[in-house]
Amino acid sequence: MSQGPFSEARTFPGNLLRRCHQISVAIFLRKCEALSLTQLQYITLCALEEHGAIDQITLGGHTALDRNTVAVVVRKLEERGLVNRSRNPEDRRSMLVTLTDAGRQLRHAAEHAVDEVQAELLAPLAEDDKQTLCRLLQTVADENNHLSRVPVRQSG
């Protein structure tokens, strides 16, 4: 007896990655609920802490967020006093985004919860399998980066 199209499609790598993403987001939102923090907000705070003040386009390039999404994420972070936006003195058309002390404190406060998210997501796997999965996912992401609608731009 052969599998039907739905049974087969459920095993496609893209579908499995989509399901894992849904699960990851659900765990993240549950673990970070008290901090009112989303995955996109967290990665944005991380990028700003690591790279310092950068324009929104460059921020989107580091985080693989399109310009509309990065604008929404930054606006929500700004409303909470976690980042500041100002005109870029070198290019008046662009906005510089800067992490505030409150943003840095929240990012640090979230570290434990974010670690718990990763642990819970990978809990079904043996230790060696966890490392293998992460290595394989990194390879898939890196080697297919150019195929993304919003590829990660490497720092120069």
Beta strands, then each sheet from edge to edge (+ up, - down):
strand 1: 54-55
strand 2: 83-88
strand 3: 91-99
sheet 1: 1+ 3- 2+
end
